[in-house]
Amino acid sequence: MTTKETFSLHGENLLKKVKELIAEGNVTRITVNDKTGKELITFPLTIGVVAAVFAPVFAAVGAFAAFVGECSITVEREPKVEDDHPLK
């Protein structure tokens, strides 16, 4: 079951927030919308992908951040799996 969370922010903070979300590790998809709700960019994230693969994503988000004023990002997350091992 995925959960969705939406953040409203200004373009200059967009790249910083995306980097923070990717670092969390449980994000599966990020969608950037303009202030009217129109989807500007969406990209899936795969667990275990090396940071070098994210360079094009960061470049695209950085380009949008330069032109977008107010925007929102919607984040889809997989729930964190709790380790229920009895020998813990």
Secondary structure, 3 states (H helix, E strand, C coil): CCEEEEEEEEHHHHHHHHHHHHHHCCEEEEEEEECCCCEEEEEECCCCCCHHHHHHHHHHHHHHHHHCCEEEEEEEECCCCCCCCCCC
